[in-house]
Amino acid sequence: MAKEELTLFVWEGTDRNGGRIKGELSARTETLAKADLRRQGIKVVKIKKKPKPLFSARKKKITPKDIAVFSRQLATMMSAGVPLVQAFDIVGRGHENPSMQELIMAIKADVEGGAPLAESLGKHPLYFDELFCNLVHAGEQAGVLETLLHKIAEYKEKTESLKGKIKKALFYPTAVMVVAVIVTAILLIFVVPQFEDLFKGFGAELPAFTQMVVNMSRFTQEYWYIMLGAAVAIGFAVMNLKRRSVGFNHFLDRAILKIPVIGEIMRKSAIARFARTLATMSTAGVPLVEALKSVAGATGNVVYGQAVLLMRDEVATGHQLQLAMRQSNLFPNMVIQMVSIGEESGSIDSMLAKVADFFEEEVDNAVDALSSLLEPMIMAFLGVVVGGLVIAMYLPIFKLGSVV
């Protein structure tokens, strides 16, 4: 039987001291809302569903950053001695995103009903992945949920920070290329034809460079819709293949790893994620074989993900992790040596955390270096494209002036 959706109620009542108070509360039914308020020592005088505004705003999407903030808030609340259900209530009501608020209150309702937190989170796999739920489950089983929530919060924050750095590395050149294409298209469709009409009155043969640009302009004017449609179709095809085809993802991720500078950043990012995730799960006491299954999906690269699954199979048959890593040919010798020392000394979690710290800093430095390298190159590229078109248009005028 499907569960009822949460409804937002507005209420008025009196507290334990008889003072008048009012507020809002999300619950599945009015009865449950009243029961929740009674548990808080509030005597309900009036309660009703909150009417929806005539022009209600669209619900905002729940982002990984929202989940990271939620993890930190919940960990902080529990450290302060706030009971889990009450912590959900405080965090949920204080959230600005209505979608996130609804998600938190739904989890709270499940926990209130007696379900373990890991099980309640597992009902929302779109926001809480297998890794998140496994760590929470380990914390509940060992009675160290508060400690594990802090570890999860730290892990999510560092992971999102790393993703932000990668996006920063890719966004700037992509944005400039898009602007360059748009500016070039505008010049070819609207500006060059004006010059072409002017050139017809010259009665002379155009320079080869100018004629090439004029031919490009004619082609763009005639077939712009086909070019635009082809670009959109290719974009959709790539997105669809990336979503459905493991083989295409493997090809794409392997190709990205071979791109100069960008490939090195992606490689260091995958290693950092691998180390950070495995360190977090080892700290939580999750068995290595089980942990590697979750780590495979957290590397952010299909090539590394498949390699980790093969490593998991080898570890399951009794091989050491450092030997399995060496056979994959994807990890630097320094990382393998650190893992080897960790395995021998029984401190693999701390060694992996040091590896993660090192490679996260490497990614940060590489992104800054890439930005510094790309800025002059991109300016030069834009200068050549736009400047070339301008020179091509004025070249016949310069030649005419020199003849006169």
C-alpha positions in Angstrom: 0.0 0.0 0.0 1.4 3.4 -1.0 2.2 5.9 1.7 0.4 9.2 1.9 2.3 12.2 0.9 3.4 14.8 3.5 1.1 17.7 4.0 2.0 21.1 5.4 -0.2 22.2 8.3 -0.5 25.6 10.1 -1.3 25.4 13.7 -2.0 27.5 16.8 -1.8 26.3 20.4 -0.4 26.8 23.9 2.8 25.7 25.4 3.4 24.1 28.8 3.4 27.6 30.4 0.1 28.5 28.8 1.7 30.9 26.3 0.1 31.3 22.8 2.3 29.9 20.0 1.8 29.1 16.4 3.8 27.5 13.6 3.9 25.1 10.6 4.4 21.3 10.6 4.7 18.6 7.9 2.9 15.4 8.5 1.1 12.6 6.6 -2.3 13.3 8.3 -3.8 15.9 10.7 -4.0 13.2 13.4 -0.3 12.5 13.2 0.4 16.3 13.2 -1.6 16.7 16.4 0.2 13.7 18.0 3.6 15.2 17.1 2.7 18.5 18.6 1.4 16.8 21.8 4.8 15.0 22.1 6.4 18.5 22.1 4.1 19.6 25.0 1.9 21.8 22.8 -1.9 21.8 23.3 -3.4 22.3 19.8 -6.2 25.0 19.6 -6.5 25.2 15.8 -4.9 23.3 13.0 -5.5 23.2 9.2 -3.8 22.5 5.9 -1.7 25.4 4.7 -3.4 26.7 1.5 -1.2 26.6 -1.6 -0.4 30.1 -3.1 -2.0 30.9 -6.4 1.3 31.2 -8.2 3.4 28.7 -6.3 7.1 28.4 -7.0 8.4 25.2 -8.5 10.1 22.9 -6.1 13.9 23.2 -6.2 15.9 20.2 -7.1 17.8 18.4 -4.2 21.5 18.7 -4.9 24.4 16.6 -3.5 25.4 19.8 -1.6 22.0 19.7 0.1 22.7 16.2 1.3 26.2 17.1 2.5 24.8 20.0 4.5 22.1 17.8 5.9 24.7 15.2 7.0 26.7 17.9 8.8 23.7 19.4 10.5 22.4 16.0 11.7 25.9 15.1 13.0 26.1 18.4 14.9 22.6 18.0 16.4 23.4 14.5 17.7 26.8 15.7 19.1 24.8 18.3 21.1 22.7 15.5 22.6 19.6 16.2 20.6 17.5 13.0 20.0 17.5 11.7 16.4 13.8 12.4 15.7 13.9 15.9 17.2 17.1 16.5 15.2 15.3 15.6 12.0 12.5 18.0 13.0 14.8 20.9 13.6 16.9 20.4 10.5 13.8 19.8 8.3 11.9 22.8 9.4 14.9 25.0 9.1 15.7 24.0 5.5 15.1 26.6 2.7 14.5 24.0 0.0 10.9 22.7 0.2 11.9 19.5 -1.6 14.6 18.8 0.9 12.3 19.7 3.8 9.8 17.1 2.5 12.5 14.5 2.2 13.8 15.0 5.7 10.3 14.9 7.2 9.5 11.7 5.3 12.6 10.0 6.8 11.6 11.4 10.2 8.2 9.8 9.9 9.8 6.4 9.1 12.2 6.6 12.0 9.4 7.6 14.3 7.6 4.5 13.1 10.5 2.3 14.4 12.5 1.8 11.2 16.3 1.9 11.5 17.9 5.1 10.1 19.8 3.2 7.4 16.6 1.5 6.2 14.7 4.8 6.1 17.5 6.4 4.1 17.6 3.4 1.7 14.0 4.2 0.6 15.4 7.3 -1.1 18.3 5.8 -3.3 18.3 8.9 -5.5 19.7 11.0 -2.7 21.3 8.4 -0.3 23.5 5.9 -2.2 24.6 2.4 -1.1 27.8 3.9 0.4 25.8 6.4 2.6 23.4 3.7 3.8 26.2 1.2 4.5 28.1 3.7 6.7 24.9 4.6 8.6 24.1 0.9 9.1 27.6 0.3 10.4 27.2 3.2 12.8 23.9 1.9 14.1 25.2 -1.6 14.6 28.3 -0.5 16.4 26.5 2.1 18.5 28.7 4.9 17.1 26.1 6.6 14.8 27.1 10.1 16.0 30.8 9.5 15.1 29.9 7.9 11.7 27.6 10.8 10.8 30.5 13.2 11.3 32.7 10.9 9.1 29.9 10.9 6.4 29.6 14.6 6.6 33.3 15.1 6.2 33.3 12.6 3.3 30.4 14.3 1.5 32.0 17.8 2.0 35.3 16.7 0.6 33.7 14.8 -2.3 31.6 17.8 -3.3 34.6 20.1 -3.0 36.5 17.8 -5.4 33.6 17.7 -7.8 33.5 21.5 -7.7 37.2 21.7 -8.7 36.7 19.4 -11.6 33.7 21.4 -12.9 35.8 24.5 -12.5 38.5 23.0 -14.7 36.0 22.1 -17.4 33.5 24.9 -17.3 35.7 27.8 -18.3 37.0 26.4 -21.6 33.6 25.0 -22.5 31.9 28.3 -21.9 34.4 30.2 -24.0 34.1 27.7 -26.9 30.3 28.1 -26.8 30.6 31.9 -26.9 33.1 31.6 -29.7 30.8 29.5 -31.8 27.8 31.8 -31.1 29.8 35.0 -32.0 31.2 33.3 -35.2 27.7 32.2 -36.2 26.3 35.8 -35.7 29.1 37.2 -37.8 28.6 34.7 -40.6 24.8 35.0 -40.7 24.3 38.7 -40.1 27.5 40.7 -40.6 29.3 39.0 -43.6 26.3 39.3 -45.9 26.3 43.1 -45.5 29.9 43.2 -46.6 29.2 40.8 -49.5 26.6 43.2 -50.9 29.3 46.0 -50.7 31.9 43.8 -52.4 29.5 43.2 -55.4 29.9 46.9 -56.3 33.7 46.6 -56.6 33.5 44.6 -59.8 36.8 42.9 -58.9 37.8 39.4 -57.8 37.8 38.9 -54.0 41.0 37.8 -52.2 41.0 34.0 -51.6 40.7 34.4 -47.8 37.7 36.7 -48.1 36.0 34.4 -50.7 36.4 31.5 -48.3 34.7 33.4 -45.5 31.9 34.5 -47.9 31.4 30.9 -49.0 31.3 29.8 -45.3 28.7 32.6 -44.7 26.5 31.4 -47.6 26.7 27.8 -46.4 25.8 28.8 -42.8 22.9 30.9 -44.0 21.5 28.1 -46.1 22.1 25.2 -43.7 22.1 26.7 -40.2 19.1 24.8 -39.1 20.6 21.5 -40.2 23.9 22.3 -38.4 22.0 23.3 -35.2 19.8 20.2 -35.5 22.8 18.0 -36.0 24.6 19.5 -32.9 21.5 19.0 -30.7 21.0 15.4 -32.0 24.6 14.6 -31.3 24.3 16.1 -27.9 21.2 14.0 -27.1 22.8 10.9 -28.6 25.9 11.2 -26.4 23.8 11.9 -23.3 21.6 8.9 -24.0 24.6 6.6 -24.7 26.3 7.8 -21.6 23.2 7.0 -19.5 22.6 3.5 -21.0 25.8 2.1 -22.5 28.6 0.8 -20.2 30.8 0.3 -23.3 30.4 3.9 -24.4 31.1 5.1 -20.9 34.2 3.0 -20.7 35.4 4.4 -24.1 34.6 8.0 -23.1 36.3 7.8 -19.7 39.3 6.1 -21.2 39.5 8.8 -23.8 39.3 11.5 -21.2 42.2 10.0 -19.3 44.4 10.4 -22.4 43.7 14.1 -22.9 46.7 16.2 -21.9 46.4 18.0 -18.6 42.6 17.3 -18.3 43.3 13.5 -18.3 45.8 13.9 -15.4 43.3 15.9 -13.4 40.6 13.3 -13.9 43.1 10.5 -13.0 44.1 12.3 -9.7 40.5 12.9 -9.0 39.6 9.2 -9.3 42.4 8.2 -7.1 41.5 10.8 -4.5 37.8 9.6 -4.5 39.0 6.0 -4.3 41.2 6.7 -1.3 38.8 9.0 0.5 35.8 6.5 0.2 37.8 3.4 1.2 39.4 5.3 4.1 35.9 6.4 5.4 34.5 2.8 5.1 37.6 1.3 6.7 37.2 3.7 9.7 33.6 2.6 10.0 34.7 -1.0 10.3 33.1 -2.1 6.9 34.9 -5.3 5.7 37.3 -4.6 2.8 35.5 -6.8 0.2 32.2 -5.2 0.9 33.7 -1.7 1.0 35.4 -2.1 -2.4 31.9 -2.8 -4.0 30.7 0.7 -2.8 34.1 2.3 -3.7 33.8 1.2 -7.3 30.8 3.4 -7.9 32.3 6.4 -6.1 35.5 6.8 -8.2 33.6 8.9 -10.8 35.3 7.1 -13.7 34.2 3.8 -15.3 37.7 2.7 -16.0 38.7 3.0 -12.3 35.3 1.6 -11.3 35.7 -1.6 -13.2 39.3 -1.9 -12.0 38.1 -1.7 -8.4 35.6 -4.4 -9.0 38.4 -6.7 -10.3 40.5 -5.8 -7.3 37.5 -6.7 -5.1 37.4 -10.2 -6.7 41.1 -10.7 -6.1 40.9 -9.5 -2.5 38.0 -11.9 -2.0 40.2 -14.8 -3.0 42.9 -13.9 -0.5 45.2 -11.4 -2.3 46.5 -8.3 -0.6 44.9 -5.0 -1.7 48.3 -3.5 -2.7 49.0 -6.5 -5.0 45.5 -6.1 -6.6 46.2 -2.4 -7.1 49.6 -3.0 -8.7 48.1 -5.5 -11.2 45.5 -2.9 -12.4 48.3 -0.5 -13.7 46.1 2.5 -12.7 47.7 3.6 -9.4 51.0 5.4 -9.0 53.7 3.5 -7.1 53.5 6.0 -4.2 49.8 5.1 -3.6 50.5 1.3 -3.7 53.4 1.7 -1.3 51.2 3.7 1.2 48.5 1.0 1.0 51.2 -1.7 1.5 52.5 0.1 4.7 48.9 0.5 5.9 48.2 -3.2 5.4 51.4 -4.3 7.3 50.9 -1.8 10.2 47.1 -2.3 10.4 46.5 1.4 9.8 45.2 1.3 6.2 42.4 3.8 6.9 44.8 6.6 8.1 47.2 5.8 5.1 44.4 6.1 2.6 43.2 9.4 4.3 46.8 10.8 3.7 46.7 9.6 0.1 43.3 11.3 -0.4 44.5 14.6 1.2 47.6 14.5 -1.1 45.7 13.9 -4.3 42.9 16.4 -3.5 45.6 19.0 -3.1 47.2 17.9 -6.3 43.8 18.3 -8.1 43.5 21.8 -6.6 47.0 22.8 -7.8 46.4 21.2 -11.3 43.1 23.1 -11.7 44.8 26.4 -10.8 47.6 25.7 -13.2 45.2 24.7 -16.0 43.2 28.0 -15.5 46.4 30.0 -15.7 47.4 28.1 -18.9 44.1 28.3 -20.6 43.4 32.0 -20.1 46.1 33.3 -22.6 45.4 30.4 -25.0 41.6 31.1 -25.1 42.2 34.8 -25.6 44.5 34.0 -28.5 41.9 31.6 -29.9 39.1 34.2 -29.8 41.5 36.8 -31.3 42.3 34.5 -34.2 38.6 33.5 -34.9 37.0 37.0 -34.5 40.0 38.9 -35.8 40.4 36.6 -38.8 36.8 37.2 -39.8 37.2 41.0 -39.4 40.4 41.0 -41.5 38.8 38.9 -44.2 36.0 41.5 -44.5 38.3 44.5 -44.7 41.0 42.9 -46.9 39.2 43.9 -50.2 38.8 47.5 -48.9 42.5 47.7 -48.0 43.4 46.3 -51.5 41.1 48.8 -53.2 42.6 51.6 -51.2 46.1 50.6 -52.2 45.1 50.5 -55.9 43.5 53.9 -55.7 
